[in-house]
Amino acid sequence: MGKSICEVGMEDLVIAGLPTEEAMELQRVLKELVSGANGSDPREVWRELVARRVLKPWHPHGLHRLVYSSVYANWDASTNGPPPYWFPSPSQSNQTNLGRLMENYGSKLLGTSYKDPITSFSLFQKFSVQHPEAYWSIILKELSVSFRKAPKCILDTTDKSKHGGTWLPGAVLNIAECCLLPSSHPRKQDSDLAVVWRDEGHDDFDVQHMSLKEFREQVMLVADELDAIFSKGDAIAIDMPMTVNAVIIFLAIVLAGFVVVSIPESFSAKEIATRLRVSKAKAIFTQDFILRGGRKLPLYSRVAEAASVTAIVLPAAGKDVGIHLRDQDLLWKQFLSSADDYSRSNNYTPTYQPIESLTQILFSSGTTGEPKAIPLTQLAPIRSAAECWAHLDVQAGDVVCWPTSLGWVVGQAIIYSCFLTGATLALYHGSPLGHSFCKFVQDAGVTILGTVPSLVKAWRKPECMNGIDWTRIRSFSTTGEASNVDDDLWLSSRAYYKPIIECCGGTELASSYLHGSILQPQVFGAFSTPSMTVGFVFLDEQGIPYPDDQPCVGEVGLFPLYLGSTDRLLNGDHEEVYFKGMPMYKGMRLRRHGDIVKRTVGGYFIVQGRADDTMNLGGIKTSSVEIERVCDHADESISETAAISVAPANGGPEQLVIFVVLKQGFNAEPDKLKGIFSRAIQRNLNPLFKVNYVKIVPEFPRTATNKLMRRVLRDQMKHDISVHSRL
């Protein structure tokens, strides 16, 4: 245990990086805070310290770490839960989206139980689970959702074969049109900035921008061209970075009544081919190269190797592509060749469809090889936008940046969340790992910054944040991996300790089921609440639910009534994947999600991993079976392999471990195999994956029926890492 705040001396502050005079002043302030009326409560000491902005973003991180750890040095997490670093403000809570809604409707919906947005948040969340119709009828008025034909009701549960019910039955609309039209509530005008962006290498240029009117015209031009080539309902793929043109293409495909097939630009030709085949895509939009950190990475060549479907190819930079195309492929400028013939007025007629119509196909790795093809309907964007509205507090006038890909569910979520709330979407055309991206966040005036934990590690390098001011940011968000507490402490401190809203969900949910909330105290590396309208229980190994609010570790069982979640798979048995074998709970068949979650004292949530053998590498879900299939054939010495992932002892993203049984008579060095496996995985699965450890063993633990017991290997590796970290 380190020093308490009372024991921290001036010399400690100097060692942490403060000049002597500043150290003297900080020591005086710390003593003043501790001797105050609430100085015995470390939460109040930290709250006041943050409110006074005693710690500055430019102070050395060692100082931030020292002060935070010393304030909570005597905190007992076993009885108090994790220590909070951020507290909601009673005076500002009414200005949040959800706080305003609760002030308007709280007394009517909750009666005398309603007090204020902070005190009554958990009560209101539970109300939204029990009465989703009431909640969604309000939320639909808060978003820029306009129906061509209004729904008959919010939720119809008469069809008992649909565990999740039928949402907004009878509704007809075009969700892309909702994104593009002005509205009075939320405020969205033609002159408002729809998107801002910057190209890598243009740090000293002004941030580029496009108004809603200009953006809408570009989307309509592309929609017109799509109409001239394809038939309604065709699947059209996008495999390119999330640039302004990619977002225009994405919304144009939906506006014109086609289906977007989203493919991450990091995938190999083999993975691209699988997704094009499963989705039956008729064409694919791509780029010649990907520009990252001054390097040109091939993209079109991977797409061309994958399949013979027509590719429409955009230049990564400039007006011309730097490659030779196949005969069947089109240059972007050829595709738009007749665009000049069209008037730039808003004369395009969208394709209006029932709300359950398919608009996007995303893929999520299964545990047995072929990725699950997950169809998203027009309900999914409503879910995504509503969640960001409620939990991230995305409002008209915000500038939202989240470096991600259209191939992941976060990509579509951020697009719809901005356009359906009146916020501005901020895009960086290049690598998000360096100083240039950090400067773009500053120059674009970003107010909400999304990330994944591995990005935060990169930003912590001194050269990334040198001279950068992120104090306009009012909240962060993170997803995809387990967060590292020290990295989160660093990130929050960049903006005078703004909250980091954690999100955990899934592609098949089009959203997160676990979240943070700016109406609750936040702790590092944990979630504070189920998402609005989301109910779940934690199941023990016999499938029996733990009592509500009891600290425990169990598998998540989701309540099935979940607007926006899938009710089918394009290449799998939805019932078997998500419902078969799940227990009944209060008359509902629970929905399987697969996460093992810890509920702490104090009611916070920490994800412990997957119940099956799916793993999360750099924010990308993959399966042990997929990795083993590649590694088994990577070297002649291999008899069999077992792939697991483990979290580092100090938290952070999962690390990939390959256990190996060698063929009789062969010898091999773990470090050599580590390189061989990494290259094979990057070539055949994903160039972003890497192997962290290789361990050679004589045999694998197996069940009586010869099933590989990966959990035993995982526990063994956790023990080895724990021992190594103590040494």
C-alpha positions in Angstrom: 0.0 0.0 0.0 1.4 3.4 -0.9 1.4 6.6 1.1 -1.8 8.2 2.1 -2.5 11.8 1.0 -1.6 13.0 4.5 1.8 11.3 4.2 2.8 12.7 0.8 5.6 15.2 1.3 7.0 18.0 -0.9 9.9 15.8 -1.9 7.4 13.2 -3.2 5.8 15.8 -5.4 9.2 17.0 -6.7 10.2 13.4 -7.5 6.9 13.1 -9.3 8.0 15.9 -11.6 6.8 19.2 -10.0 9.1 22.2 -9.7 9.8 23.1 -6.0 7.5 26.2 -5.9 4.6 24.3 -7.4 5.2 21.4 -5.1 5.0 23.6 -2.1 1.7 25.2 -3.3 0.2 21.7 -4.2 1.1 20.4 -0.8 -0.6 23.3 0.9 -3.8 22.7 -1.2 -3.8 19.0 -0.4 -3.5 19.7 3.3 -6.3 22.2 3.1 -8.6 19.7 1.3 -7.8 16.9 3.9 -8.5 19.2 6.8 -11.8 20.3 5.4 -15.2 19.3 6.7 -15.3 16.1 4.5 -11.6 15.4 4.6 -12.1 12.0 6.1 -14.0 10.8 3.0 -11.5 10.2 0.2 -14.3 10.6 -2.4 -14.9 14.2 -1.2 -11.2 15.0 -1.2 -10.9 13.8 -4.8 -14.1 15.5 -5.9 -12.9 18.8 -4.5 -9.5 18.4 -5.9 -10.9 17.8 -9.4 -13.5 20.6 -9.1 -10.7 23.1 -8.3 -8.6 21.8 -11.2 -5.6 21.4 -8.9 -4.1 18.8 -11.3 -3.4 20.1 -14.8 -3.4 18.2 -18.0 0.3 19.2 -18.6 1.5 17.9 -15.2 3.6 14.8 -15.4 1.5 11.6 -15.3 3.5 10.4 -12.3 2.1 13.3 -10.3 -1.5 12.4 -11.3 -0.9 8.8 -10.4 0.7 9.7 -7.0 -2.1 12.0 -6.0 -4.9 9.7 -7.1 -3.4 6.6 -5.4 -2.6 8.5 -2.2 -6.1 9.9 -1.9 -7.5 6.4 -2.1 -4.6 4.7 -0.3 -6.8 3.5 2.5 -9.9 2.8 0.4 -11.2 -0.8 0.9 -12.6 -1.9 -2.4 -13.9 -5.2 -0.8 -16.4 -3.2 1.3 -16.8 0.0 -0.7 -16.5 -1.1 -4.3 -14.0 0.5 -6.8 -13.0 4.1 -6.0 -14.8 6.7 -8.1 -12.8 9.4 -10.0 -15.7 11.3 -11.5 -19.0 12.5 -10.0 -22.1 13.9 -11.7 -22.9 17.5 -11.0 -26.4 18.3 -9.6 -26.4 21.7 -11.3 -25.4 20.3 -14.7 -27.4 17.1 -14.7 -30.6 18.9 -15.8 -28.7 20.0 -19.0 -28.0 16.4 -20.1 -30.3 14.7 -22.5 -31.4 12.1 -20.0 -31.5 14.5 -17.1 -33.8 16.8 -19.0 -36.1 13.9 -20.0 -36.2 12.7 -16.4 -37.1 16.2 -15.1 -39.9 16.4 -17.7 -41.3 12.9 -17.2 -39.9 11.6 -14.0 -42.7 12.6 -11.6 -45.4 11.4 -14.1 -43.7 8.0 -14.7 -42.3 7.3 -11.2 -44.6 9.3 -9.0 -43.4 10.4 -5.6 -40.4 8.0 -6.0 -38.8 10.5 -8.4 -36.3 12.9 -6.8 -33.8 14.2 -9.3 -31.9 12.8 -12.3 -28.9 11.7 -10.2 -30.7 10.2 -7.3 -33.4 8.5 -9.4 -31.3 7.3 -12.4 -31.2 3.6 -11.4 -34.9 3.7 -10.7 -35.6 5.2 -14.1 -33.4 2.6 -15.8 -35.3 -0.2 -14.2 -38.6 1.6 -15.2 -37.3 1.6 -18.8 -36.8 -2.2 -18.7 -40.3 -2.8 -17.2 -42.0 -0.3 -19.5 -40.1 -0.1 -22.8 -43.1 1.2 -24.7 -43.2 4.3 -22.4 -39.5 4.9 -22.8 -39.3 4.5 -26.5 -42.4 6.6 -27.2 -40.5 9.5 -25.6 -37.1 8.8 -27.2 -38.5 8.7 -30.7 -39.5 12.3 -30.3 -36.0 13.2 -29.2 -34.2 11.8 -32.3 -34.5 12.9 -35.9 -36.6 10.0 -36.9 -39.5 10.8 -39.3 -41.9 8.0 -40.3 -43.4 7.9 -43.8 -46.0 5.7 -42.2 -46.3 5.7 -38.4 -46.0 2.5 -36.4 -49.2 0.9 -35.1 -47.6 0.6 -31.7 -44.2 0.5 -30.0 -44.1 -3.2 -29.2 -46.2 -6.2 -30.2 -45.6 -9.4 -28.2 -48.5 -11.5 -29.6 -46.2 -13.6 -31.8 -44.8 -16.0 -29.2 -42.3 -17.4 -31.7 -40.4 -14.1 -31.6 -38.6 -14.0 -28.2 -37.7 -10.3 -28.8 -41.2 -9.2 -29.9 -42.0 -7.1 -32.9 -40.9 -3.4 -32.6 -42.7 -0.5 -34.3 -44.9 -2.8 -36.4 -46.3 -1.2 -39.6 -43.7 1.7 -39.6 -42.3 2.7 -43.0 -39.4 5.1 -43.4 -35.9 5.5 -44.8 -33.4 5.9 -41.9 -30.8 7.5 -44.2 -33.3 10.2 -45.2 -33.8 10.9 -41.5 -30.1 11.5 -41.2 -30.0 14.0 -44.1 -33.0 16.3 -43.5 -33.1 19.4 -41.3 -35.2 19.2 -38.1 -36.4 21.4 -35.3 -35.9 18.9 -32.5 -33.1 17.9 -32.4 -32.0 21.2 -34.0 -30.5 20.4 -37.4 -30.2 23.1 -40.1 -28.9 23.0 -43.6 -26.1 25.3 -42.7 -24.9 23.2 -39.7 -21.7 21.3 -40.0 -22.5 17.7 -40.8 -18.9 16.5 -41.0 -15.4 17.8 -40.5 -12.2 16.0 -41.5 -8.5 16.2 -42.2 -6.1 14.2 -44.3 -3.0 12.7 -42.8 0.0 14.9 -43.6 -2.1 18.2 -43.7 -1.6 19.1 -40.0 -1.0 22.7 -40.8 -4.1 23.1 -43.0 -7.5 24.1 -41.8 -9.9 21.4 -40.9 -12.1 20.7 -43.9 -15.9 20.8 -43.4 -19.2 20.1 -45.2 -22.6 21.5 -44.3 -25.6 19.3 -44.0 -26.9 20.6 -47.3 -23.7 20.0 -49.1 -23.4 16.5 -47.6 -27.0 15.6 -48.5 -26.3 16.6 -52.1 -23.3 14.3 -52.3 -25.2 11.4 -50.8 -28.0 11.9 -53.4 -25.6 12.0 -56.3 -24.2 8.7 -55.3 -27.7 7.3 -54.7 -28.6 8.3 -58.2 -25.6 6.5 -59.7 -26.4 3.4 -57.7 -30.0 3.4 -59.0 -28.7 3.4 -62.6 -26.5 0.3 -62.1 -28.1 -2.0 -59.4 -31.5 -3.5 -58.6 -33.3 -2.6 -55.4 -32.3 -4.8 -52.5 -28.9 -5.7 -53.9 -26.0 -6.1 -51.4 -23.2 -3.6 -52.0 -19.9 -4.0 -50.0 -17.7 -1.3 -48.6 -14.1 -2.2 -47.8 -12.2 1.1 -47.1 -11.3 3.3 -44.2 -14.0 5.4 -42.6 -13.5 8.6 -44.7 -16.0 11.3 -45.7 -16.5 9.5 -49.0 -17.1 6.2 -47.3 -19.8 7.7 -45.1 -21.4 9.3 -48.1 -21.4 5.9 -49.9 -22.7 4.2 -46.8 -25.8 6.5 -46.5 -26.3 6.6 -50.2 -26.6 2.8 -50.3 -29.3 2.9 -47.6 -31.0 5.9 -49.1 -31.4 4.2 -52.4 -32.8 1.0 -50.9 -29.8 -1.3 -51.1 -27.9 -3.2 -48.4 -24.5 -2.3 -47.1 -22.0 -5.1 -46.6 -19.4 -3.8 -44.2 -15.9 -5.3 -44.3 -13.0 -4.1 -42.2 -10.2 -2.7 -44.3 -7.6 -4.6 -42.3 -8.8 -8.1 -43.4 -7.0 -10.5 -45.7 -8.2 -11.4 -49.2 -9.5 -14.7 -47.8 -11.6 -13.0 -45.2 -12.9 -10.5 -47.7 -13.8 -13.4 -50.1 -15.8 -15.2 -47.4 -17.9 -12.0 -46.6 -18.6 -11.3 -50.3 -19.7 -14.9 -50.8 -21.9 -15.1 -47.8 -23.6 -11.7 -48.4 -23.9 -12.3 -52.2 -22.6 -8.8 -52.8 -23.0 -7.5 -56.3 -20.2 -4.9 -56.1 -17.7 -3.4 -53.7 -16.4 0.1 -53.0 -12.7 0.2 -52.1 -9.6 2.3 -52.3 -6.3 1.8 -54.1 -4.3 2.1 -50.9 -4.6 2.8 -47.2 -2.5 5.7 -46.0 -1.2 5.1 -42.5 1.6 6.9 -40.8 3.2 7.9 -44.1 3.0 4.4 -45.5 0.9 3.1 -48.4 -0.7 -0.2 -47.6 -2.3 -2.2 -50.5 -6.1 -2.5 -50.4 -7.5 -2.9 -53.9 -5.1 -5.7 -54.6 -6.6 -7.7 -51.7 -10.1 -7.0 -52.9 -9.2 -8.0 -56.5 -7.6 -11.3 -55.2 -10.7 -12.0 -53.1 -13.5 -12.0 -55.8 -14.4 -11.1 -59.3 -17.3 -8.8 -58.4 -17.1 -5.2 -59.7 -15.0 -2.9 -57.6 -15.5 0.9 -57.6 -12.1 2.2 -56.7 -11.4 5.6 -54.9 -8.0 7.2 -54.7 -6.5 7.3 -51.2 -5.1 10.7 -52.1 -5.5 13.1 -55.0 -7.8 12.6 -57.9 -6.2 9.6 -59.6 -5.7 6.0 -58.4 -2.1 4.8 -58.4 -2.8 1.3 -59.8 -4.1 -0.5 -62.9 -7.6 -1.9 -62.6 -9.2 -5.1 -63.9 -11.5 -4.7 -66.9 -14.7 -5.0 -64.9 -13.8 -2.4 -62.3 -14.6 1.3 -62.3 -12.7 4.4 -61.2 -14.7 6.6 -58.7 -14.7 9.4 -61.2 -16.1 7.0 -63.9 -18.8 5.9 -61.5 -19.7 9.6 -60.9 -19.3 10.5 -64.6 -23.0 11.4 -65.2 -23.3 13.2 -61.9 -22.8 16.6 -63.5 -26.0 16.0 -65.5 -28.1 16.0 -62.3 -29.4 19.1 -60.5 -27.9 19.6 -57.1 -31.3 20.4 -55.6 -32.9 17.9 -53.1 -34.7 16.1 -55.9 -33.8 12.5 -55.1 -36.7 10.3 -53.9 -35.6 7.8 -51.2 -36.7 4.3 -51.1 -39.2 3.9 -48.2 -39.3 0.5 -46.6 -40.9 -1.3 -43.6 -38.8 -0.8 -40.5 -37.8 -4.4 -40.4 -36.2 -4.1 -43.9 -32.5 -5.1 -44.1 -30.1 -2.1 -44.4 -26.7 -3.6 -43.4 -24.8 -6.9 -43.1 -22.1 -7.0 -40.5 -20.0 -10.0 -39.5 -19.1 -11.4 -36.1 -16.8 -14.3 -35.7 -18.4 -17.5 -34.6 -16.6 -20.2 -32.7 -16.5 -22.7 -35.5 -14.9 -21.0 -38.5 -17.2 -19.1 -40.8 -18.2 -15.7 -39.4 -21.9 -15.1 -38.6 -23.6 -12.9 -41.1 -25.6 -10.5 -38.9 -28.4 -8.6 -40.6 -29.3 -5.1 -39.2 -32.6 -3.5 -40.0 -33.8 0.1 -39.7 -34.3 -0.5 -36.0 -30.6 -0.8 -35.4 -29.7 2.9 -36.2 -32.5 4.0 -33.8 -31.1 1.8 -31.1 -27.5 3.0 -31.7 -28.5 6.7 -31.7 -30.7 6.4 -28.7 -28.0 4.8 -26.7 -25.4 7.5 -27.5 -28.1 10.1 -26.8 -28.8 8.7 -23.4 -25.4 7.4 -22.2 -22.8 9.5 -24.1 -25.1 12.6 -24.0 -24.5 13.3 -27.7 -26.3 16.6 -28.4 -26.8 19.0 -31.3 -23.6 21.1 -31.6 -21.3 18.3 -30.3 -18.3 17.3 -32.4 -17.9 13.5 -32.1 -14.8 11.6 -33.1 -14.3 7.9 -32.8 -11.5 6.4 -34.9 -13.1 3.1 -36.0 -14.1 1.2 -39.2 -17.3 0.7 -41.1 -16.6 -3.0 -40.7 -17.4 -2.8 -37.0 -20.7 -2.1 -35.4 -19.2 1.1 -33.8 -18.8 2.6 -37.3 -22.5 2.6 -38.1 -23.4 3.6 -34.5 -21.3 6.8 -34.7 -22.7 7.8 -38.1 -26.3 7.4 -37.0 -25.7 8.9 -33.6 -24.3 12.1 -35.1 -26.9 12.5 -37.9 -29.9 11.6 -35.8 -29.0 13.9 -32.9 -27.6 17.0 -34.9 -24.0 16.5 -33.8 -21.0 16.9 -36.1 -19.1 13.8 -37.2 -15.3 14.3 -37.1 -13.1 12.0 -39.3 -9.4 11.7 -39.6 -8.1 10.2 -42.8 -5.0 8.5 -41.6 -3.5 6.7 -38.6 -5.0 7.6 -35.2 -1.8 6.6 -33.4 0.3 9.7 -33.6 0.6 13.4 -32.9 -1.2 14.3 -36.1 -4.4 12.7 -35.0 -4.2 14.2 -31.5 -3.8 17.6 -33.2 -6.8 17.0 -35.3 -8.9 16.3 -32.2 -7.8 19.7 -30.9 -8.2 21.6 -34.1 -11.6 20.1 -34.9 -12.9 21.1 -31.5 -13.9 17.6 -30.6 -16.2 17.4 -27.5 -16.8 13.7 -27.4 -13.9 11.4 -28.2 -14.3 7.6 -28.5 -11.4 5.2 -28.4 -10.2 1.6 -27.7 -7.7 1.0 -24.9 -4.8 0.2 -27.3 -5.1 3.6 -28.8 -4.8 5.3 -25.4 -1.5 3.4 -24.9 -0.2 5.0 -28.2 -1.4 8.5 -27.2 0.6 8.3 -24.0 3.9 8.6 -25.8 5.3 12.1 -25.2 5.6 12.9 -28.9 1.9 12.3 -29.4 0.5 14.9 -27.0 3.3 17.4 -27.0 1.7 20.9 -27.2 -1.8 19.4 -27.6 -4.9 20.8 -25.8 -7.8 18.5 -25.3 -9.7 20.5 -22.7 -12.7 21.1 -24.9 -13.5 17.4 -24.6 -16.4 16.9 -22.2 -16.5 13.1 -22.2 -14.6 10.1 -23.6 -16.0 6.7 -24.5 -14.2 3.4 -24.9 -15.1 -0.1 -26.0 -13.7 -3.2 -27.7 -11.2 -4.3 -25.0 -10.7 -4.3 -21.2 -9.5 -1.0 -20.0 -6.3 -0.4 -18.1 -6.8 1.7 -15.0 -3.6 3.7 -15.3 -4.2 4.4 -19.0 -7.7 5.6 -18.2 -6.3 7.8 -15.4 -4.0 9.4 -18.0 -6.8 9.8 -20.6 -9.3 11.4 -18.2 -6.6 13.8 -16.9 -6.1 15.2 -20.4 -9.4 17.1 -20.0 -9.4 17.9 -16.3 -10.8 14.5 -15.4 -13.8 14.2 -17.7 -15.7 10.9 -17.5 -14.8 7.9 -19.7 -18.0 6.1 -20.5 -17.4 2.4 -21.0 -19.5 0.5 -23.5 -19.8 -3.3 -23.9 -22.2 -4.9 -26.4 -22.2 -6.9 -29.6 -22.8 -6.7 -33.3 -26.0 -8.7 -33.0 -27.4 -6.2 -30.5 -26.4 -3.2 -32.7 -25.6 -1.6 -29.3 -24.2 -2.0 -25.8 -25.9 -3.8 -23.0 -23.5 -2.5 -20.4 -22.6 1.2 -20.1 -21.4 4.1 -18.0 -23.7 7.1 -17.4 -22.9 10.7 -16.8 -25.7 10.7 -14.1 -23.7 8.2 -12.0 -20.2 8.3 -10.3 -17.7 6.6 -12.6 -14.8 4.3 -11.7 -11.9 3.4 -13.9 -12.2 0.3 -16.1 -15.8 -0.6 -15.2 -19.4 -0.1 -16.2 -21.9 1.5 -13.9 -25.3 0.5 -15.3 -27.2 -1.7 -17.8 -28.1 0.3 -20.9 -31.5 2.0 -20.9 -34.3 -0.6 -21.4 -31.8 -3.5 -21.1 -32.4 -6.1 -18.4 -30.2 -9.1 -17.6 -29.3 -11.6 -14.9 -26.0 -13.3 -14.1 -26.1 -17.1 -14.3 -24.0 -19.5 -12.2 -22.5 -22.7 -13.8 -25.8 -24.5 -13.4 -27.7 -21.7 -15.2 -29.3 -20.4 -12.0 -29.6 -16.6 -11.7 -27.8 -14.9 -8.9 -30.0 -12.5 -6.8 -30.2 -9.0 -8.2 -27.5 -6.6 -6.9 -25.5 -9.4 -5.2 -21.8 -9.2 -5.9 -21.0 -12.2 -8.1 -19.3 -13.5 -11.3 -21.5 -15.2 -13.9 -22.6 -15.5 -17.5 -24.9 -12.8 -18.8 -28.4 -13.8 -19.6 -30.1 -10.9 -21.5 -33.8 -10.2 -21.3 -35.1 -10.9 -24.8 -37.2 -7.7 -25.4 -34.4 -5.7 -27.0 -35.2 -3.1 -29.7 -32.6 -3.3 -32.5 -31.3 -6.8 -31.8 -31.3 -9.5 -34.4 -34.0 -12.1 -34.8 -32.3 -14.0 -37.6 -28.9 -14.9 -39.1 -28.2 -15.1 -42.8 -26.0 -18.2 -42.4 -26.9 -19.7 -39.1 -29.6 -20.9 -36.8 -30.5 -17.8 -34.8 -32.6 -19.8 -32.3 -29.8 -22.2 -31.6 -27.0 -19.6 -31.4 -28.8 -17.2 -29.0 -31.6 -19.0 -27.2 -31.2 -22.8 -27.2 -30.3 -24.1 -23.8 -30.9 -20.8 -22.1 -33.1 -20.9 -18.9 -36.5 -19.3 -18.5 -36.6 -16.3 -16.2 -39.9 -14.7 -15.1 -41.7 -16.1 -18.1 -39.0 -15.1 -20.6 -36.4 -17.2 -22.5 -33.1 -15.4 -21.8 -30.9 -14.4 -24.7 -27.4 -15.7 -24.8 -24.6 -13.2 -25.2 -21.6 -15.1 -23.9 -19.8 -12.7 -21.6 -18.7 -13.6 -18.1 -19.2 -10.5 -16.0 -18.3 -9.6 -12.4 -20.7 -7.5 -10.4 -18.8 -5.7 -7.7 -19.7 -4.3 -4.3 -21.2 -0.9 -5.1 -23.0 -2.3 -8.2 -20.3 -1.8 -10.9 -19.6 -4.3 -13.6 -16.3 -5.7 -15.0 -16.2 -8.0 -18.0 -14.1 -11.1 -17.2 -14.0 -12.7 -20.7 -16.1 -15.0 -22.9 -18.1 -18.0 -21.8 -17.2 -19.8 -25.0 -13.8 -19.8 -26.6 -14.2 -16.5 -28.5 -11.5 -14.0 -27.8 -11.1 -10.3 -28.2 -7.9 -9.2 -29.8 -7.4 -5.5 -30.3 -11.2 -4.9 -30.2 -11.8 -7.7 -32.8 -13.6 -10.8 -31.8 -12.3 -14.0 -33.2 -12.3 -17.6 -32.1 -9.8 -20.1 -30.8 -10.7 -22.5 -33.6 -10.0 -20.0 -36.4 -6.5 -19.3 -34.9 -5.7 -22.9 -34.3 -6.7 -23.9 -37.8 -4.0 -21.5 -39.1 -1.3 -22.4 -36.5 -1.7 -26.1 -36.9 -0.3 -25.9 -40.4 2.2 -23.1 -39.8 5.2 -25.4 -39.3 6.1 -29.0 -39.9 7.0 -29.5 -36.2 3.4 -28.9 -35.0 1.2 -31.7 -33.9 -1.6 -29.5 -32.5 -2.1 -26.1 -31.0 -4.5 -24.5 -28.5 -5.2 -20.7 -28.7 -6.4 -18.8 -25.6 -6.3 -15.1 -24.6 -5.5 -13.7 -21.2 -5.6 -10.2 -19.7 -2.3 -8.8 -18.4 -2.0 -8.8 -14.6 -2.3 -5.0 -14.5 -5.3 -5.0 -16.8 -5.6 -4.0 -20.5 -6.2 -5.7 -23.8 -6.2 -9.4 -24.0 -3.0 -11.1 -25.1 -2.9 -14.1 -27.5 -1.2 -17.3 -26.1 -0.6 -20.4 -28.3 0.0 -23.7 -26.5 1.8 -26.2 -28.7 2.2 -30.0 -28.7 5.2 -30.9 -31.0 5.3 -34.0 -33.2 7.5 -36.8 -31.9 11.1 -36.3 -32.7 10.8 -32.6 -33.4 12.3 -29.7 -31.3 11.4 -26.0 -31.6 12.1 -22.8 -29.8 9.0 -20.8 -28.4 10.4 -17.5 -29.7 10.8 -18.9 -33.2 7.3 -20.4 -33.2 6.0 -17.1 -32.0 7.2 -15.3 -35.1 6.0 -18.2 -37.4 2.5 -18.1 -35.8 2.2 -14.3 -35.9 3.1 -14.2 -39.6 0.7 -17.0 -40.5 -2.2 -15.4 -38.5 -1.5 -12.0 -40.0 -1.4 -13.4 -43.5 -4.5 -15.6 -43.2 -6.7 -13.9 -40.7 -5.9 -10.4 -39.7 -2.7 -8.3 -40.1 -3.5 -6.6 -36.7 -3.2 -9.8 -34.7 0.0 -10.8 -33.0 1.1 -13.7 -30.7 2.3 -12.6 -27.3 3.4 -16.0 -25.8 4.1 -19.5 -27.0 4.2 -22.4 -24.5 5.3 -25.9 -25.5 3.6 -28.7 -23.5 3.7 -32.5 -23.8 -0.1 -32.8 -24.1 -3.4 -30.9 -23.7 -6.0 -31.4 -20.9 -9.1 -33.0 -22.3 -12.5 -34.1 -21.1 -13.7 -37.8 -21.1 -15.1 -37.1 -24.5 -11.8 -35.8 -25.8 -12.8 -32.1 -25.9 -10.0 -29.7 -25.4 -10.2 -27.9 -22.0 -9.0 -24.4 -22.9 -10.2 -23.0 -19.6 -7.6 -25.1 -17.8 -4.9 -23.7 -20.1 -6.2 -20.2 -19.5 -6.1 -20.6 -15.7 -2.6 -22.1 -16.0 -1.4 -19.1 -18.0 -3.0 -16.6 -15.7 -1.1 -18.2 -12.8 2.1 -18.1 -14.7 1.7 -14.4 -15.6 0.7 -13.6 -12.0 3.8 -15.3 -10.7 6.0 -13.6 -13.3 4.5 -10.2 -12.4 5.2 -10.7 -8.7 8.8 -11.6 -9.4 
